[in-house]
Amino acid sequence: MNDRLERTQIYDWHKEHGDVVPFAGWEMPVRYSDIREEHMAVREAVGVFDVSHM
């Protein structure tokens, strides 16, 4: 059995800028800053979601 988690093409960026957690066999970001700050940034500007693991 291989316990190694997969990584997206932009994993290094995710790791450098936020928390990375195991998710469905992948190492994925959970957040980059305070959740309230992220919520307001998406409401007032734009948000990006990495779906390359799908």
Phi, psi and omega in degrees: 000135180261115180269003182290132178276145177285158179228140177284172180298333182252026179306314183301321178294314178304312183298320181291329187253353182194185178283134177245133182229158174291135178211109176052041178087005181236155170267112186233153179287146176254328176189164180245333180211198177301135184301326179291320177298317179296318179301312181293324178299318179291321180291324186263343184222258182207154175232154179232136179237123180282110179252016183293349177276352183273000000 
